Amino acid sequence: MGADKSNAREYLIAGGIAGIVSRTFIAPIERVKILYQISKAPASGSTGYLQYVPQIYNNEGVLAFWRGNTAAVIRVVPYMSITFLSYEEYKLLLRSLGFQNDLVNVGSGALAGMTAVCLTYPLDLVRARLAKQHMGVKSNKYSHMFDALVKIPFEQGRATGDGKFRLGALYRGLTATVIGEAPYAGLKFGCYV
């Protein structure tokens, strides 16, 4: 590792804290957005996504706006920590290869984002499945995040007929996500730094 251990620890902690704070802050917006996205109501004549705010509050209470946030935080903490740390590592690598600053920032950001996505994708897949389940789109198969992480590969094994644990089931859709993440993270870091 190019960064010394105290810096690496700082990047991991800073990324984790940034992830917790930002994800918890936007959780109510995410909850309303997900309800709107998976709504079975027709788009025409709809009052829009804000119709869900009083519905959630009146039917479930104020804490319902943070329902599902634990799963999201469990995913975002390692994602942000890995992103912050690997960005610094890739920056050192690209500079040592002679790349100029703008390309170093964009390239390091893209590589960091792709690294974080690849290492945390199963958590994102499970978070999405649990969100659908909680919204009534899917039946309640999983009792919590770790239950889903174990059951999904076995379900894939049963579906293929051999009953084996299929780890690849936790990475379904990874390629599309990585393709989207590379320019997003690259431009994010390129514009920020």
C-alpha positions, 0 to 999 in steps of 0.5 A: 500500500502506497499510503502509510497506515495512519493515512490509510486508516484516516481515509477508511474512517473518513469514507465511512463517516461520510457515507453514514452521514450522507446516507442517513441525511438523504434516507427520507428522500430515498424512501419516497423515491423508491416508493414512487419508482415501484408504485403501481399507480399510473403516471398520468393523473398522479400528484407525483412523488410528494404524495407519499410523504403524508402517506408514510407519515400518517400510516407509519410515523416519522421513523418510517422515512428511515426504514431500510437505512440500516441496510443502505448504511451497511452497504455505503460504509465499506463502499465509501471507505474503499473509494476514499482509500483506493482513490489515494492509492490509484493517485499514487500509482498513476502519478508514478506512471507519469500521468498529469494531474487532471488525468490522475484525478479522473482516472483515480476516481474511475478506478476507485469507484469501480473497485468499490462497486466490485467489492460491495456489489452483493450488498447493493443487490441485497439492499435492492431486493430487500427494498422491493420486499418491504414495498410489497413488490416481492414476497418476504423471502428474506428476514434481513440482509445477511439472510439474503446474502446466504439465500440468494446464491442457494436459490440460484443453485436450485434454479439451475438444478444442481442446488449448489451455492452460486456466488455469482448470483450476488453479482448479477448486474455488476457489469452494467453498474461498473460501466456506469460507475467509471465515468460517474466516479471519474468525473466526480473526483475530476471536478472535486479535486 
